[in-house]
């Protein structure tokens, strides 16, 4: 069985390299982006956490999580749909991109209004938190220019997005270091976060124009209606994803306090830093999956299965050592004041298994036109997370929130597929990918062999 599994994994890399050099290059650029962000972002983020202390770090992350709850309104669930449309109908790209930009601008404005209104109603007497949320939410308007990123994704040219956004990221990281040196107040760090989004938008515009494109886009009511009709379940799905990803920090803040949020956020930051891996790989192979759907079911499901196998294997290779080393990692990075976050990290890291699964199957829901089922599974995960948080946080604080998060992610990305006939095939694929991990040591060996094979292919 393991030999067959190894053969399938090697086959995936062979397929990617053979005739798909553009995809490999795209993945390489996305990995460069995330590795840079992981390294620099983690270093600066840890420095900021040490400077602010557990309490203020908790306040900042509460505000960040609150804004994140409503950020799906800025995307309107359009990204995957627009990539699919650009792949299928490249001749009307100006209408598709123009319509997408205007929809995202409206979504960004709506995000700001809803977010600020909600935080004011919830914490009208907490002026610091209200101001932080207002500053961070303002970035929603500028996220509309991620429409240009969608275009680069559809052309498998993410390097231009990487160059644009990483320039903004590096400038912002240096700004945060300067803010620490001058002992700036908490609000200044929120301003730096907003500046990164603005600079990133400007960078995308410059990259798009430097590649010989002009933004002579057009609004199309017909395209808008078509996109919104299909995207509504994805918007709701995005909101529910944010609920089960971020509501734990908000509930900790309301039920325990900012200190608990600070500890939990430190653990979550280490755990979630790995999410760039499935994001980079999945977004790069998505156009190929959509094209395979038009060719044959066998080719289509074969691509999804191989993607699942690779991402599940990688998630196990990350989660096991991180669980054993969680205490040392936390104290080494954040200091002794964050030591209690070690137990949280040991549990929270296992959510990556199901997050990786979720990324691997997102293209399936879009390609099959089953976005309403994606919303339903995420809604189940969100409801589970809220209920478990209510039950576990009073007794176990951050550890309870971590348990709730892992269980809710398992339900959303895996167990919920048993509830509908159309997702049963997906569930079987996921189960088949999990079975070989009774022999984890062999799995680690496969990872090493895959990396060696990957390097050999690149060097050819």
N, C-alpha and C positions, 0 to 999 in steps of 0.2 A: 504493500500500500504506500509506504513511504517512498519507494523507488518511483512509483507512478506519480506521486505528488511532486517529487523532485523533477521528474521529466516535464510535467506540466509547467512548473515554474521556469525551468530553463527555456521551454517553448515560448513562454510569454516574452522573455528577453530577446529571443531570436526573432520573434515577430515584430517587436518594437524596432530592432535595429535594421532588419531587412526591409528596405523600402520605406522606412519611417524615421529617417534621420532627423527630420524637422521636429518630430515629437520628442525625440531624445534631447535635442538641443533646447527645446522649450522647457522640458522637465529640468534640465541642467540649470537654465536661467532661473526658474522658479525656486529650485533648491538653493542656488546662490543667494537669492533674495531672502529666503526664510532663514538660511544659516547665518547670514549677516545680521538679520533682525534678531535671531535667537541669541547670537553671541553679544552683539552690541546692546541690544534691547535688554537682555538679561543682566548684563553688567551695569548699565545705567539704571535699570529698574530696581536692582538690588541696592544700588547706591542711594537712590531716591527713597526706598523703603527704610534704609538705615537712618537717613537724614530726617525723615518725617517722624519715625517712630511708629509703633503699633497703632496707636490711637488715631493719629492724623492720616496714616496710610489707610486705615479702615474707612475713615470719612471719605477720602478720595475714591477708593474703590467702590464704596456704596454709590456714590454719584455716577461713577463710570458704569456700574452694573445697571443702574436705573435708566440711563440713557440707552444702553445696549438693548434693553427690553423693547424699545420703540424703533430702533434702527432698521428693522425690516421694512418699515414704511418708506424708507429712502430708496430701497431696492425694488419694492413692489413685486418681488418674485420674478423679475424680468430677465435676469442674467442668463440662465440656462435656456430660456425660451428664445431670447434674442440670438444667442450663439447658434441655436438650431435653425432659426429663420435665415441667418446670414449664410449658413452652410447650404441651405436648400435654395435660397433665392438671392444670390449675390448681386444680381442685376438691379435690384431695388434697394441697395444698401443705404443710400442717402435718405430714403423715406423711413427705413427701419431705424436707423440711428437717430434721425431727427425726432421721430415720434418718441423713441426711448428717452432721449434727453429731456424733452418737455414733461413726460410722465414722471421722470425721476426728480425734476425740479419741483413739481407739484407735491410729490411724495416727501421731499425734503422739508418743504414749508409746513406740510401737515405734521411731520415728525416733531418739528420745533414747537408748534402750537400745542400738540397733545402732551408732549413730555413736560414742558414747563407748566402747563395747567395742572397736570397730575401731581407733580412734586410740590406745587404751591398748595394744593388742597391737602396733601398728606403731611407736609412739614412747613406750613406757612410761618411758623415761629422760628424755624431754623434757617436763618438768612444765609449762612455760609454754604449749606448744602444746596439751597435754591440757586444761588449764584453759580456754584460749580456746575450744576446740571444745565443751567441756561447757556453757559459758555461752551460746554462740551456738546450740547445738542445743536448748537449753531453750525457745526460742521456738516450737518445733514444736507444743507443746500449745495455745498461744494462737492459732496459725494456724487451728485448728478453727473459730474464729468468722468466718473468711472465708466460711462458709456463708451469712452475711447478704449478703456481696458477691455471691454467686451469685444470690440472690433479686433484688437490685437489677439485675443483668445481665439476668435473664430479663424484667424489666419495662422494660428500656432506661432505667434511672434510676441510672446510675453516678455521678451528681453527689453522692449521699449517701455513697458510698464515698470519693469524692475528698475531700469535706469532712472526713470522719472521719479518714482516713489522713494527709491532708496536715497536719492540726492536729498529729498525733503526730510527723510528719516535721519540721515546723518547730521544735517544742519540742526534739526530739532534735538537730537541726542546731545550735541555739543552745547546747545542752548540750556538744556536741563542741567548739565554739569556746571555751566556758568551760574545758573540759578542756585545750585547747592553752594557754590563757592561764596556767593554774595549773601547767602542765608535768606533767600527770597521766601515770601509767604506761600501758602498752599495754593491760592488762586492763580499764582503765576504759572504753576505746572499745568493747570487746566488750559491756560492761554497757550502754552507751548503745544499741547495736544491739538488744539484748534488750528494753530499755525501749520502743523504738519499736514493736515488735510488740505488746507488752502494751497500750500506750496506743491503738494502732490498733484492737485488739479491743474495748476499752471504748468507743471512738468509734463503732464499727459498731453496738454494742448500743444506745447512746443514739439514734443516727440511726433505727434500726429502730423503736424505741418512740415516738419523736417523730412518726413517720409514721402513728401510729395502730395499729400492730401489736403484738401481745403474743406472747411466746415460749411459747406453749402447744402445743408440738410433741410429736409422738408417735413412738415407735419402731415400725417395721414390719418384722418378719422377712422378709416376702414382698418388700418393696421392697429391703431390704438384700441379699437373695440375688440379686435381679435386677440391681441396680447392680454388685455385686461380680463377678458372672459376666461382665458386659460390660467392667468396668473393669480386670480383671487384665491384659489386654494393654496397657492405657494406663498402668498402674503400671510395668510392665516397660519400656514405651516411654519413660516419663518418666525412669526410672533411666538408660536408655541415652543419652537426650538429655543428661542431666547429665554422663555420662561423656565424651561427645565435646565438651561445652562447658567442662568444668572439670578433666578429668583432666590436661590439659596443664600446669596450674599445680602440681598435685600431683607429676607426674613430673619437672617442672623442679626442684621442691624436693628430691626424692629423688636426682636424678641430677646436679644442678649446685649448688644451694644457694639460700638465701633471697634473696640479691641478684638472682639471675636471675628469681625469682618477682616481686620488686618491680618490675623493669623491664617484664616481660611484663604484669603487672597494670595498670600505668599505661597501656600501649597498649590493652589490652583494655577498660579503663574508658571510654576515648574512643570506641572502636569500638562497644561494646555499648550506649552511651547512646542510640543511635538506634533500638533495638529497640522502644521504646515506640510507634513509628508503626504497624507492622503489628499490634501487640498491641491498640492502641486501635481501629483500624479493623475488624479481624477480629472482635473480641469484640462490637462494636456491630452488625455486619451478620449475625452468626451466626444469631440467631433468625429473621431473614428468609430465610436460606438453608435452614434446617430447614423453614420453612413452604412455601417454593417446591418442595421435594422432594415435598410432598403434592399439589401442583397439577399440575406437568408436568415432564418431563425437560428440555425445551427452556428453560423459565424457570430451572430449577435450575442447569443448566450455564452458562447465560448469566450468571447472577449470579457464579458462581465465576470465569468467564473475565474478567469486567470487574474483579473484585477483584484477580486476578492481574496484569492489565495495569497497574493503578494502582500496585500495590506494587512490581513489577519496575522500573517507570519511576522511582519515588522512590528505590529502592535505588541505581540507576545515578547519579542526580543527587547522591547523597551520596558514593558510593565514589570517583568520579573526582577531584573536587577534594581530598578528604581524602588520597588517595594522594600527590598532588603537594605538599601542604602539611604532610605528616606531621612532618617534622623541626622545622619552625617551631612547629607546634602543641604538640609535646611540650616543647620548651625554654621556650616562652612560659609554659606552664601549670605544669610540674613543676620547671623549672630545669635547669641544665647537668648535674647529677648523674644525671638520667634521660635524657640525650641519646641513648643507645643504643637507647632504646625507639622512636625515630622510624622506623627500618627495620622494626621489628615491626609498627607501626601501618599502614604503607604496604601490607603484605600482609594483615594481619588484617581490615582494613576490608572486603575483598572477600567475606568470609564473610557480610556483611549481605545480599548478593544472594540467597543460598540460604536464609538465615534468614527473609527476607521471603517467599520462595516457600513455605517450610514453614508459616508462619502462614496464608497464603492457602489452603492445601489441607487444613488440620486439620479444618475443618468437613465436608469431603467424606468423610473416613474415618469420622467419627462418624455423619453422616447416612446413609451407605450400610452401616453396621454392619460396617465392615472395619477395626476397631481392631487386629486381629491383624496386618494388613499394615503398619499404622503402626509397630507394635512391630518388625516384621522390618526395615523400612527404617532405623529408628533403630539397631537392633542392628548392621546393616552399617556405619553411620557410626561407631559406637563402636569396633568392632573395627578398622576402618581407622585411626582416630585413634590408638589405643594402639600399633598396629604401626608406623605412620609416626613416632610420637614416639620409639619405641625406636630407630628407624633414624636420625632426623634430629637429635634433641636432642644426642647426644654430639658431633656435628660442627658444628652451627649454633646450639646453645642456643635462645634465645627465637625467633629467626627460623625455625628448624626447626619449633618448636612451632606457630608461626603458619601455616606452610605446611601442616602436618598438619591443623590445624583447618579451614582453608578447603577442602581436598580432602575431608575427612570430611563437612563440611556439604553439599558438592556431591553426594556420593554419597547421603547420607541424604534430602535434600529433592528431588533431581532425578534423578540417574542410576539410582537404585534402582528407579524406576518402570518401567524396561525389563524387570524380572525377573518380572513377573506380568501375565497377560492383562488383569486387571481394572484395573490402573493405567496401561495403555498410553494410554487416552483422556486421562488426566490428564497424561501425559508430552507428548502432542501439544499440549495447551493451553499447557503451559509453554514448549515450543519455539516456538510461534506468538507467544508474548509476548516472546521473546528476539530474534527475527529483525530487527525494526526498529532495533535498537540498533547496526547498522552505521553509522547516521547519528546519532551521539549529539548533535551540535549541534542537530539538529532536535528531538531528544527534550527537551533543556533548554528549548527554545522552547515546546514543548507544556506543560511543567510551569508555566512562567510564565503561559501562557494559561489553564491550568486554575485556577490560583490567582486570577486576575482574575475568571474566570467564577464561582468559588466565592464570592468577596466580593460580586459583583453579586447572586447569588441570596440571600445572607444579608441584604443591605440592602433587599431587596424587602419 
